[in-house]
Structure formats: C-alpha cells, structure tokens
Amino acid sequence: MLRPLVETIGWAALCCCIWLATLSGVTKPEVYFAAGSALPCGILACAGRRALGASWRLHPGWALWVVPVFVTLLAETATLFVTAIRGPRPGRMTTIDLPDEPIPLADGREAVATLALCSTPGSVVADNDPDEHLLTVHRLLSAGPDLDEVVRR
C-alpha cells in the first residue's frame, strides 16, 4: 500500500518541478496551481505505468546526467539563435544503441534517456525499440557534451 503512494508522490513531485522549471517567474499562485495539477498527473502516471506493465528500475548514477544535459541545453540554445539568423539546416536521424541490461533497468534507462535527450532544443527521440535497446533520435543541432555517449554510460 505504501509503494503506490510513494510512486504517486514521486511522479507528482516530478511533474510539479517540470512545470515550475518552465516558468519565467515563480509566484505563489503558480506554485499552488502546479502542485494542484501535479497530483492528478502523478496518479495518472502511476496508473499508466502499471497499465503498461512497466517495472522501471533507476540507477542513482543517472542523476549525474543532469550536468551534461544542462550544458547541452545552454550550448544548443545559443546555437539555435545563430541558426535562426543564418537559416535552417537539415536535421539528421541517429540511432543510439543502449547497453544490454535486465529488463527493469533497461526500461528505466530508456525512459530517463528519452527525457534527457528531449530536454534540449536540438534533439527529440522519434522512436525506441525496447527489444533491441535502440533509440532513434532526430537531431537538428549538436552542441555541448555528446548526450548519446552520456546515456550509454
């Protein structure tokens, strides 16, 4: 009984933090709205994960991905401004081969890697193949640390 409650609170906290991170200024009404909206999102995220039968296991070392993701976010944002002035350039599709791991750990890595790669303005995960442990990424910009290599570690 305690595990679903902890998971729901974790999802809600994550949703609340993501909402607040997108704001240009944090006010009390925004915090109240984020917290109030995050709870139903946490309940639905928990229910969705269970409906899919997913059993993600997360590795604590993946928290270190925050630093290269943030550096890449800043670098690609600067590159985006330059690209906007010079004109668009074609994107490219790349495939990231993730390590073979036990299923709960592999599923967790795919979820966290997708979040990390989609957190920057230069790339988005277009597809994943959970059986082969492959992520297909559409990359428009490439600046900062090599996130492909980061999510493989």
Wavefront OBJ file of the C-alpha trace (Angstrom):
o trace
v 0.000 0.000 0.000
v 2.862 2.368 0.741
v 4.720 1.746 -2.540
v 1.940 3.145 -4.840
v 1.597 6.190 -2.594
v 5.345 6.876 -2.723
v 5.367 6.371 -6.508
v 2.408 8.730 -6.983
v 4.049 11.382 -4.822
v 7.292 10.948 -6.786
v 5.511 11.398 -10.126
v 3.604 14.390 -8.758
v 6.811 15.994 -7.481
v 8.488 15.440 -10.856
v 5.515 16.948 -12.717
v 5.433 19.921 -10.346
v 9.168 20.560 -10.783
v 8.907 20.362 -14.564
v 6.023 22.843 -14.536
v 7.874 25.279 -12.284
v 11.064 24.958 -14.346
v 9.224 26.253 -17.419
v 8.132 29.486 -15.750
v 9.932 32.779 -16.193
v 8.931 33.783 -12.668
v 7.570 31.688 -9.813
v 4.672 33.167 -7.849
v 2.529 31.688 -5.092
v -0.475 31.154 -7.397
v 1.771 29.332 -9.890
v 3.144 27.081 -7.131
v -0.387 26.305 -5.926
v -1.553 25.585 -9.470
v 1.500 23.411 -10.206
v 1.032 21.413 -7.009
v -2.720 21.026 -7.564
v -2.253 19.938 -11.173
v 0.665 17.658 -10.399
v -1.278 15.371 -8.072
v -3.755 14.131 -10.720
v -0.830 13.843 -13.163
v 1.030 11.722 -10.605
v -1.975 9.456 -10.161
v -2.368 9.063 -13.926
v 1.372 8.477 -14.468
v 1.363 5.734 -11.842
v -1.766 4.153 -13.352
v -0.325 4.401 -16.860
v 2.930 2.735 -15.872
v 1.004 -0.103 -14.251
v -1.332 -0.463 -17.238
v 1.697 -0.857 -19.490
v 3.178 -3.406 -17.137
v 6.370 -1.371 -16.920
v 8.662 -2.004 -13.993
v 11.375 0.589 -14.291
v 14.415 0.410 -12.088
v 16.532 3.540 -11.935
v 20.258 3.734 -11.336
v 21.310 6.534 -8.937
v 24.260 7.418 -11.196
v 21.863 8.603 -13.887
v 21.218 11.690 -11.775
v 24.671 12.835 -12.918
v 23.256 13.211 -16.437
v 21.697 16.492 -15.281
v 25.004 18.354 -15.666
v 25.764 17.423 -19.313
v 22.082 17.864 -20.238
v 22.113 21.380 -18.764
v 25.384 22.270 -20.531
v 23.997 20.909 -23.814
v 20.751 22.826 -23.282
v 22.689 26.093 -22.932
v 25.003 25.355 -25.865
v 22.181 24.317 -28.181
v 20.094 27.324 -27.199
v 22.983 29.599 -28.219
v 23.428 27.602 -31.426
v 19.696 27.915 -32.080
v 19.960 31.711 -32.138
v 22.841 31.537 -34.631
v 20.879 29.051 -36.755
v 17.841 31.346 -36.731
v 19.978 34.151 -38.185
v 21.854 32.048 -40.766
v 18.896 29.974 -41.838
v 17.767 26.415 -41.222
v 19.934 23.415 -41.778
v 18.724 19.872 -42.319
v 18.335 17.573 -39.369
v 19.583 14.013 -39.248
v 18.400 10.784 -37.724
v 20.776 8.857 -35.480
v 20.433 5.597 -33.623
v 21.663 5.113 -30.073
v 22.445 1.557 -29.074
v 21.828 1.283 -25.328
v 23.581 -1.398 -23.244
v 22.008 -4.795 -22.690
v 20.692 -4.846 -19.121
v 17.995 -6.635 -17.156
v 14.557 -5.539 -18.406
v 13.561 -3.249 -15.486
v 16.910 -1.432 -15.669
v 16.826 -1.228 -19.491
v 13.281 0.173 -19.412
v 14.311 2.733 -16.800
v 17.338 3.755 -18.866
v 15.200 4.174 -21.986
v 12.721 6.374 -20.103
v 15.375 8.564 -18.463
v 17.455 8.736 -21.670
v 14.377 9.853 -23.624
v 13.710 12.576 -21.075
v 17.367 13.693 -21.151
v 17.587 13.781 -24.950
v 14.263 15.588 -25.361
v 15.208 18.207 -22.756
v 17.411 20.073 -25.219
v 16.206 22.159 -28.178
v 18.368 20.266 -30.669
v 17.002 16.733 -30.470
v 13.919 14.629 -29.954
v 13.528 10.876 -29.585
v 11.456 9.773 -32.569
v 11.265 6.056 -31.805
v 12.502 3.366 -29.487
v 12.876 -0.353 -29.910
v 12.750 -1.882 -26.428
v 13.601 -5.364 -27.720
v 16.834 -4.196 -29.340
v 17.545 -1.392 -26.818
v 17.669 1.233 -29.581
v 16.597 4.874 -29.534
v 16.115 6.729 -32.824
v 16.857 10.415 -32.373
v 16.101 13.293 -34.743
v 18.863 15.812 -34.224
v 18.662 19.351 -35.578
v 21.507 20.823 -33.543
v 24.566 19.298 -31.953
v 26.420 21.390 -29.392
v 27.823 20.726 -25.956
v 28.567 17.303 -24.485
v 27.743 14.198 -26.512
v 24.479 13.139 -24.856
v 24.403 9.952 -26.924
v 27.506 8.807 -25.093
v 26.219 10.086 -21.741
v 23.024 7.975 -21.879
v 25.020 4.882 -22.848
v 27.074 5.007 -19.619
l 1 2 3 4 5 6 7 8 9 10 11 12 13 14 15 16 17 18 19 20 21 22 23 24 25 26 27 28 29 30 31 32 33 34 35 36 37 38 39 40 41 42 43 44 45 46 47 48 49 50 51 52 53 54 55 56 57 58 59 60 61 62 63 64 65 66 67 68 69 70 71 72 73 74 75 76 77 78 79 80 81 82 83 84 85 86 87 88 89 90 91 92 93 94 95 96 97 98 99 100 101 102 103 104 105 106 107 108 109 110 111 112 113 114 115 116 117 118 119 120 121 122 123 124 125 126 127 128 129 130 131 132 133 134 135 136 137 138 139 140 141 142 143 144 145 146 147 148 149 150 151 152 153
